[in-house]
């Protein structure tokens, strides 16, 4: 698990059947010094957290 700041969403026109109804979020990971990194991660939000 890592901490991150949600900065956007991703839309998909086709998904695997396992991912139907799952939202994708664009996240900037946060380092231990609380500063967002410059990298971007796309995550599957299966729990509705974002």
MDTraj code that builds the backbone (N, CA, C; nanometers):
import mdtraj as md
import numpy as np

residues = "UNK UNK UNK UNK UNK UNK UNK UNK UNK UNK UNK UNK UNK UNK UNK UNK UNK UNK UNK UNK UNK UNK UNK UNK UNK UNK UNK UNK UNK UNK UNK UNK UNK UNK UNK UNK UNK UNK UNK UNK UNK UNK UNK UNK UNK UNK UNK UNK UNK UNK".split()
xyz = np.array([
    [0.0849, -0.1172, 0.0000],
    [0.0000, 0.0000, 0.0000],
    [0.0890, 0.1229, 0.0000],
    [0.0428, 0.2295, -0.0667],
    [0.1155, 0.3552, -0.0648],
    [0.0160, 0.4697, -0.0561],
    [0.0647, 0.5850, -0.0153],
    [-0.0188, 0.7044, -0.0088],
    [-0.0038, 0.7825, -0.1375],
    [-0.1112, 0.8490, -0.1786],
    [-0.1054, 0.9287, -0.2997],
    [-0.2183, 1.0288, -0.3043],
    [-0.2047, 1.1254, -0.3937],
    [-0.3066, 1.2281, -0.4136],
    [-0.3736, 1.2030, -0.5479],
    [-0.5061, 1.1891, -0.5471],
    [-0.5810, 1.1670, -0.6703],
    [-0.5864, 1.2990, -0.7467],
    [-0.5446, 1.2945, -0.8743],
    [-0.5412, 1.4164, -0.9553],
    [-0.6296, 1.4068, -1.0788],
    [-0.6936, 1.2926, -1.1014],
    [-0.7808, 1.2797, -1.2172],
    [-0.8349, 1.1390, -1.2316],
    [-0.9091, 1.1196, -1.3403],
    [-0.9660, 0.9884, -1.3698],
    [-0.9294, 0.9480, -1.5122],
    [-0.9418, 0.8199, -1.5408],
    [-0.9159, 0.7657, -1.6738],
    [-1.0442, 0.7004, -1.7226],
    [-1.0795, 0.7252, -1.8479],
    [-1.1970, 0.6625, -1.9076],
    [-1.1527, 0.5515, -2.0010],
    [-1.2285, 0.4450, -2.0034],
    [-1.1965, 0.3313, -2.0893],
    [-1.3215, 0.2901, -2.1658],
    [-1.3063, 0.2704, -2.2959],
    [-1.4208, 0.2268, -2.3758],
    [-1.4364, 0.0749, -2.3746],
    [-1.3258, 0.0034, -2.3530],
    [-1.3302, -0.1429, -2.3436],
    [-1.2509, -0.1852, -2.2221],
    [-1.3063, -0.2784, -2.1467],
    [-1.2398, -0.3303, -2.0273],
    [-1.2522, -0.4811, -2.0232],
    [-1.1639, -0.5415, -1.9482],
    [-1.1750, -0.6838, -1.9184],
    [-1.3039, -0.7041, -1.8387],
    [-1.3733, -0.8142, -1.8562],
    [-1.4953, -0.8387, -1.7787],
    [-1.4733, -0.8288, -1.6271],
    [-1.3533, -0.8607, -1.5805],
    [-1.3236, -0.8510, -1.4369],
    [-1.3214, -0.7067, -1.3875],
    [-1.3061, -0.6115, -1.4785],
    [-1.2943, -0.4707, -1.4391],
    [-1.4193, -0.3892, -1.4692],
    [-1.5272, -0.4537, -1.5098],
    [-1.6517, -0.3815, -1.5357],
    [-1.6983, -0.3104, -1.4095],
    [-1.7299, -0.1835, -1.4208],
    [-1.7783, -0.1063, -1.3069],
    [-1.6693, -0.0529, -1.2163],
    [-1.5425, -0.0818, -1.2476],
    [-1.4308, -0.0335, -1.1656],
    [-1.3835, 0.0998, -1.2216],
    [-1.3625, 0.1962, -1.1338],
    [-1.3169, 0.3291, -1.1725],
    [-1.1637, 0.3328, -1.1695],
    [-1.1034, 0.4026, -1.2664],
    [-0.9583, 0.4178, -1.2712],
    [-0.9212, 0.5605, -1.2350],
    [-0.8224, 0.5750, -1.1469],
    [-0.7807, 0.7063, -1.0981],
    [-0.6349, 0.7324, -1.1332],
    [-0.6036, 0.8597, -1.1607],
    [-0.4653, 0.9026, -1.1805],
    [-0.4167, 0.9543, -1.0461],
    [-0.3044, 0.9005, -0.9982],
    [-0.2555, 0.9310, -0.8635],
    [-0.1086, 0.9730, -0.8690],
    [-0.0751, 1.0791, -0.7930],
    [0.0642, 1.1166, -0.7682],
    [0.1029, 1.0535, -0.6349],
    [0.1969, 0.9578, -0.6336],
    [0.2411, 0.8999, -0.5062],
    [0.3027, 1.0070, -0.4163],
    [0.2867, 0.9922, -0.2849],
    [0.3431, 1.0862, -0.1882],
    [0.4538, 1.0153, -0.1111],
    [0.5696, 1.0787, -0.1061],
    [0.6839, 1.0245, -0.0326],
    [0.6662, 1.0497, 0.1171],
    [0.7542, 0.9949, 0.1973],
    [0.7449, 1.0106, 0.3426],
    [0.7595, 1.1551, 0.3874],
    [0.8240, 1.2405, 0.3060],
    [0.8373, 1.3817, 0.3430],
    [0.7122, 1.4618, 0.3049],
    [0.6053, 1.3918, 0.2647],
    [0.4734, 1.4484, 0.2345],
    [0.4668, 1.5276, 0.1044],
    [0.5705, 1.5221, 0.0234],
    [0.5692, 1.5919, -0.1046],
    [0.5284, 1.4948, -0.2157],
    [0.4357, 1.5368, -0.3043],
    [0.4004, 1.4499, -0.4169],
    [0.5212, 1.4300, -0.5089],
    [0.5332, 1.3116, -0.5646],
    [0.6415, 1.2859, -0.6594],
    [0.5982, 1.3325, -0.7976],
    [0.6898, 1.3286, -0.8927],
    [0.6566, 1.3681, -1.0296],
    [0.6005, 1.2514, -1.1095],
    [0.6089, 1.1312, -1.0547],
    [0.5572, 1.0146, -1.1265],
    [0.4050, 1.0084, -1.1157],
    [0.3454, 0.9374, -1.2100],
    [0.1999, 0.9208, -1.2139],
    [0.1698, 0.7714, -1.2158],
    [0.0692, 0.7314, -1.1396],
    [0.0271, 0.5918, -1.1336],
    [-0.1227, 0.5874, -1.1639],
    [-0.1647, 0.4930, -1.2462],
    [-0.3072, 0.4704, -1.2695],
    [-0.3476, 0.3524, -1.1824],
    [-0.4496, 0.3733, -1.0988],
    [-0.4923, 0.2691, -1.0056],
    [-0.6382, 0.2325, -1.0301],
    [-0.6723, 0.1081, -1.0034],
    [-0.8105, 0.0617, -1.0109],
    [-0.8737, 0.0808, -0.8736],
    [-0.9801, 0.1593, -0.8673],
    [-1.0471, 0.1909, -0.7412],
    [-1.1626, 0.0929, -0.7201],
    [-1.1316, -0.0268, -0.6726],
    [-1.2340, -0.1291, -0.6515],
    [-1.3213, -0.1018, -0.5294],
    [-1.2735, -0.0206, -0.4353],
    [-1.3470, 0.0027, -0.3113],
    [-1.4249, 0.1340, -0.3117],
    [-1.4115, 0.2148, -0.4166],
    [-1.4819, 0.3422, -0.4226],
    [-1.4213, 0.4488, -0.3347],
    [-1.2916, 0.4403, -0.3107],
    [-1.2250, 0.5355, -0.2214],
    [-1.2050, 0.6718, -0.2856],
    [-1.1952, 0.6780, -0.4177],
    [-1.1642, 0.8052, -0.4840],
    [-1.2848, 0.8676, -0.5368],
])
top = md.Topology()
chain = top.add_chain()
for i, resn in enumerate(residues, 1):
    res = top.add_residue(resn, chain, resSeq=i)
    for name in ("N", "CA", "C"):
        top.add_atom(name, md.element.get_by_symbol(name[0]), res)
traj = md.Trajectory(xyz[None], top)
